[in-house]
Amino acid sequence: MKFSVKLRLFLLVLIVVSSVSLVGSIFYRENISLNENLIVGIGLLLVISFVATFFIYQYFKRLVNSAAQLIAKKIEDDPEVASEEIFDELLKESSQVESDLVYFTKQTEQFSSVLSKMGQGVILIDKKYRVLYLNKTINSEFFPDLSIGDKLFEKISYPQFKKFIEKAWNKKDLVREISGPISIKTVYLVSAKKDDFRDEMLVVFSDISKSKNFEKMREDFIGNVSHELRTPISVIQANAETLIENKLIKDNENAKLFTEAIFSQSQRMTAIVNDLLKISSMEAGEYPISIESIDLFSIAKNTIEEFKPSLDKKKLVVQNNLNKQTRVMADGAALKIILTNFISNAIKHSPKKAFINIEQSFSSKGYIRLSVSDEGKGVPKKYKERVFERFYRIDKGRSTEKGGTGLGLSISKNLALMMGYSVGVESNKPKGATFFIDIKIDEEKSFQAA
């Protein structure tokens, strides 16, 4: 049997008041509960219960009506009926709400546990740099004296971090590598994300000192080994060249073939060492880059001329379709190296009597795409990113036959990034591959960039 809200409230109040009255009657009348005032007492009890029920019900009705108006903006039916229905629904859903609260509490505890166990340090701060939350990693690995409620830079002295936070607060989203504060060999990757609605910022610390040190050791090793190899390779190459040119071994065909092989491979080793030194210099930030206005057509024309012997050998035709009026903002030497690597790659993978096209097209506002297309086998989709890795080859079995160092495309990518540009590869339909770089136009000096 279902009772209305009013009846349930009345019975509740009646039971409470009756219990209090009876206990009081027994206590004050020496256990004599039936007396001459019983009828009057019952009457007063009913009146009090009705009055209490009325006021309690009115309170809940106003409360529920206010909630209903906030949700629906208006109550179309009778307010009294609507309020009872809403109240009944609220009572019905209360157990589910309680269950949901328990679930979300457990989820919050688990999330907090994950944050405490993760290797990254996490800090949540407000606009006054007061710490609202931090996980255990912050105390154990980064800032042991920092606590929730502290002002961030009152407990720690870290000028680089303070500068980062000030900049991040304006930019709303920032990621930087910063060193210190314990040692210059300590390097942190710090990311900050601002919540504009709550006016808070989440900061995540990652200690990348070991990986940076390993990277530095690797760079130093490559640089040192490359420098050390240059001298013996140069000696081998010079001696082999002397034997061939002076015809000291003209009467021995095998000796001549062996010496020519030594000379050819020493040239290849020299190219590899030079490319390794080039990459090492780029990674160390020692490679000079100077952005200026460049005549794109002339650079392409000069580069094509340098490949004339290789082109004639395979009877390849290079079509320079660049606009003579186009000038771009780039480092001339770097752009020439990129174009040289693209053309060299196209020559290696093109069949005989094929065409290689050098073209430009609009990429985005203020940028053009400089591309070199061949008619070779092309680059499968799954290898498009990997072809720019150092020493990576799609067909490793043909690396000796094709020659090259395996570093050209990697160098091209690094040079493009240093100039602020990007490189890529796409299919050249119906066959072949197109390698490209998106580069900024010098709009003031370019009359037309078609």
Secondary structure, DSSP 8 states (H G I E B T S, - for coil): ----HHHHHHHHHHHHHHHHHHHHHHHHTTT----TTHHHHHHHHHHHHHHHHHHHHHHHHHHHHHHHHHHHSS--S-HHHHHHHHHHHHHHHHHHHHHHHHHHHHHHHHHHHHHHHSSSEEEEEETT-BEEEE-HHIIIII-TT--TTSBHHHH---HHHHHHHHHHHHHSEEEEEEE-SS-TT-EEEEEEEEETTTTEEEEEEEE-HHHHHHHHHHHHHHHHHHHHHHHHHHHHHHHHHHHHHTTTTTT-HHHHHHHHHHHHHHHHHHHHHHHHHHHHHHHTT-S----EEEEHHHHHHHHHHHTHHHHHHHT-EEEE---TT-EEEE-HHHHHHHHHHHHHHHHHHS-TT-EEEEEEEEEETTEEEEEEE--SS---GGGTTGGGSTT--SSGGGHHHH-S-S-HHHHHHHHHHHHT-EEEEEE-TTSSEEEEEEEEB-TTT-S---
